[in-house]
Amino acid sequence: MRTHGRLVKNIAGLLLLLALLSLLLPFCKFNAGAGDMTLSGVEVLKTGGKAGYTYFKTGALSDDYILKSPYTWGDIKQSVLYINNAGGAKIMVFCGAAIVIPIILCFLSMIMLFMAEGKKTMFLPTVFTFATSAEMVLVLLLFSQLRPFLMAGVYLFTLLNVFALIFILAGWLTGGYRQPDRRLGRYGNDNDKSSDDDNDGSRRRRTKRKTRRKKKTKKKKKKDKSSDRNDDKKDDKKDEQKNKNSNAVVGKISDGNGIYHGLTWNLTDGNEQTVTIGTTGDAMDALASNSLKNMNAIAENNCTVTFDAAAKKYKIESHSKADILILQDGKVVKWLKNGDSHVVASKAVLQIDGRRDSVRLG
């Protein structure tokens, strides 16, 4: 999900939360004989909580139990019985559903909006919010005889749902719920960092080649242009061949003895329990030359492998900008970033992400 899509869906979720809270305000009024009586969400929750506690404690509610003065539980039962005898049971059920369903849909939509992470997970909250907004707007427009009895809570609930729907639709229209454009790694994981590093490295290599070509042309101005082109082609072929060779390095460690990129080592002797492996061709060349001049090529381009001869296990610790994959049976079991470490048994493969360089353990 893109950044602006995440923003608009979170704003819509907050608006639905405010819509639910707005029902705590007075939402209707009616004539109680002695005067108008108003109902609010706070009073409904308070009265319902007291009635539920009394029923749980005594097992029943007496007919003279006062719900909201002057109405008692007996008055409510008589009203329901009268409506049922008059054939209005279906109307009563319809009215109850018309009141409860929008509240339930609004609550579910709010939860789903906060948890949504893409187009598929945004479908249901969009439908729920649209259904709630459409029902409330139609009730207010078509049933004009109800308007004198409705109060601020209902109007605010409707308005906030409409605003939330506008934000949700804006995210759909602007493509905010689509996945951002990313280059995926070989195993389906995000590879933005490594791909950026590879792109930067390729840019530097191209810049170096161009610089070398310019220097050659300055020193050899009298040469024919065709010979310069041939020289450039030869240089390109050499660079491509070198890259191919460096991209296809495969090594192995078996019972503590290993070879990788032309270097050999023995981890089973008492003197050397750990070996450093370069994650780039330059780093391996620097390790092979054992020269302090090339230490910069090794920094942040290496990992260490420690062999436990007794347990036949390997500890891999990454000091590389490029991610290091650990595979077993062809599946990635661990994704090491710079500073991470992992212990594996034999029959595992250590591979540099974005490259074909690999070391087989065991």
N, C-alpha and C positions, 0 to 999 in steps of 0.2 A: 504494500500500500504506500502511495506517495505521501509526501509530507503534508501538502495542502488537503489531501483527502482525509488523512488522520485528524487534521485540525477541524475540518467542518463536521465530521461525524462525532467528534468529542463535544463540539459546541451544541450539536443537535441533542446529544445525550444529556447535557446539562439543562437544556431547555425542557426536555421531558421530565427531568427530575423536579424542576421548578413547577411544571404543570401539575405533577402529583401533589406537591406541597401546597399548591394553590387551592386544592380541594379542602384543606383545613380551614379556609375562610368560609364565611356564610355563603351557602350555595342555593338555598331556596327559602321561600316563606309561604305561609298559608294561614287561613283564617281558623283560629282556635275557639271561636265563639266569643270569648271575652276580648279578643283583639288578635292582631297578627302575631304569628310565631315564626321565628327564623330557626333554621337548622344549619349548623356548620360541621365541618369534618372533625373538629376537636370535640364537639359535643357528642357526635355519633360514636367516636372512639371511646370517649369517657363513659357514656351510658352503656355501650356494648360491653366494655370491660367490666363494669360493675355488675351488669346483669349476668355475664358469664361466670364471674366469681361467685355470685349468689347461687346460681344454678349448680355449680360444681360443689358448693359447700352444703346446700340443703337438698339437692336433687330435684328441685322444682321451683317455679316462680309463681307466687300467689297472684291472684287477679288484681289485688289492690297494690301491687308493686308499682311504684311511680317511675316511669321511664323519663318523662319530661312533663313537669306540671303544666296543665292538669291531666295529661294523658297517663293512663296506667296500662299494665300488661293486659288486663281484661278488656279495655277499650280496643286495643290492637287486635285481640283474638276475635271480638265481635265484628269488627270491621272486615277482617279477612273472611269470616264466616258469611257475612252478608254479601260480600262480593262474589263468593263462590256459589251461594244459592241463587244469585241473580244471573249466573252464567258468565261472569266476568273473570273466571279463573285464567283463561288463556291470555286475556288482556293484561292481567296482573303479572303473569310469567313473562310476557313480552316486555312490559315496562321494567321489570327487574333485570332482565337480560340487557335491555338498552342502557341501563345504568351501570351494570357491573362489567360488561364486556369491554367498553372503552378504557376503563381503569386497568383491567388486566392486560389488554393489548399495549397500553402505554407503558406499563411496568416492564413487560417482556421486551418491548422495543428498546427501552432505556438500557436494560442489562445487555442486550445483544449489541447495541451501538458501542458500548464501552469495551466489549470483547471482540468486536469485528476486526478482521485483518485482511480483507480482500473483497473482491466482487461477490463471491459465493456467500460469504457470511454477512454481506450487506443487503441481500435480497429480502429476507424475512423482516428485518426491522423497517425496511422501506415500505413493504406491504402493510405491516401492522400500523405504522404511523399514518399512512394514507387512509386506511380503513377508519381509524379513530377520528382523523380530521374530517373526513367526508361525512361520517355519521353525525358528529357534533354540528357541523355547518348545516347539514340538511335539517336537523331537528330545529335549529334556531331560525332557519328560513321558512320552512314549511309549516311548522306548528306555532303559529303566531300567538295562539291562545295560551301557550305556556310561558311566554316571555314575561308577563307581569309577576310570575311566581319565581323566576330565576334571578339569582343574585351574582355578585362579582366573581365568586369561585368558579362558576360554570363558564362565564365569559372568558376569564383569564385562562382556564384550562384549555378552552378551544383555541384561543389566540396563540398560546405557547406551542400547541401541537402543530398549528399551521406554520409558524416560524421554523420549527424543527424540520418539518417536511420540506420547506424551501431550502434549508441548508443541505439536507440529504440529497435533494434533486440537483443542487448546484455541484455537489461532489460527483454525481453520475455524469452530468453534462461536461464537466471539465476533465473527466478521466482520472479523478483522484484515487479511485479504488483499484486501479490497475497496478500491477507490479512495476517498480521502476526498472529502467533499462540497465541490465547488468550482464557482464560476461560471466557465465557460469563455468566452474571448474569441471574437470573430467568426471567427477563423481557427484555433480549436481549441487555443490556448495558454492557459496559466493566466493569469487576469486578476484574481487576488485583490487585488493591491495597488491597481490602478486602480479596481476596483469598490468597494473600501473608501474610496478617496478620493472617488469619486462619491457614495457613501452619506453620507460626512461632509459633503460640500458640500451635498447635498440637505437634510440635517438642519439645517445652518446657515441655508439659505434658508427652510425652513419656520419655524424659530425667529424669523427676522427678520420674516416675514410676520405671525406671531402677535403679535409685539411691536408692529408697526405698527397692527394691528387693535385691540389693547388701548388704545394711545394715542389712537386715533381715538374709541373709545367713551368714554374718560374726558373728552375735550374736548367731545364732543357727546352729553351725557347726555339732552338733551331731544329728540333725534331719535327717530323711530319705529324699532322693531326691524326692520321690513321694509325700511326705507331702508338701515339698516346692512348687512343681508344683501345688498342689491343692490350696495352699495359694495364689499363683500368680494368678491362675484362678479366685479365689474368689475376689481378688483385682481388676482384670480386669472387672469382672462382676459388681462390685460396681461402678467403674469409668464409665463404659458404662451406667449403670442405672442412675447415676448422670447426665451424659451428656444428656441422653434422656430427663430426667426431665427438665434440664435447657434449652434444645432446644425447648421445647414445652410449654413455658410459655405464657399464653394469659390473658390479663387484659382488663379492661374497665373503662371508665369515662362517667358517665351519670348525667347530671344536676349538675356537679361539684363534685359528689361523685365518688371515684374510688378505684379499687383494682388491684394490680399487684404484682406477685411474693410474695404473702403473706402479703404485706403491704396495709393498707387502709388509705385513706385521704379524706378530705372534702375541696373543693376549694371555696365553697360558703360562708363560714363564713368570717368575716371581718379580721381575724388574718392571714389567709393563702390563698393567691391568686395564689401561684406558687408551684408546686411540682417537685421534682427531681426524674427522673427515670433512673435506671442503664441500660446500653445496654448490659451488660454481667451478668452472674450469680454471679460472685464474687463481682461485683459492687453493685448488689442488696442486697447481704448478708451483705456487709459493711454498706449500708444504713440502713438495718434492725437492725444491732448491734449498730449503732450510736456511733461507737468508732473511736477515732482519729488514732488508729494504722492502720486501714484499709483505710485511706484516699487515699493512692496511687492507690488502686484498683478502686476508683471512678474517679480519674483524667483521662480525655480523654476517659471515658467510660460512659458518661451520657448525658442526655438531659433534658431540663426543659419544663414543660407544664404550661402555664398561662391561666386561665379561666376567660373570661369576662361574668359575669352573665347577664348583661343587653343586650349585643349583642348576647349572646349564641355562642360565638366564642372562639377558642383556638389558642394560639400562641405557636408554637413549636420552640425551639432554640437548635441547636445541639452543643454539646461539646464532640463529639464521633469520635474516629478514624474510626469506621465502619460507612458506609453511612446509613442514615435513610430515608426510603421511606414513602411517604404519599399517600394513595390510596383512591379513591372515586369510587364507583360502580365497584370495581374490577380493576380499571386502575390507574396507577401511575400518579399522578398530580404534584408531586414535589419530587426531589431527593436532600436531604439535606446533605451537607458535613460539616466538622468541621467548626463551626463559622457561618453557614447559619441559617436563621430563616424564618418561613412562618406562615401565619394566615389562618386558615380554619374554616368553620362552622361545625356543628355537622354532624353525619353520615360519618365520615372519619375513616380510619385505619392507625395507626402509626406502622411501621414494621422495624426491624433491617435487613439490607441487608445481605444476606448469612445465615440467621438464621430464625427460625420460631417464635421468640419472637414477640409479637404484642400487641397493645393496641387499643381498639375500642373506639372512641370518639363519645359521644351522643348515 
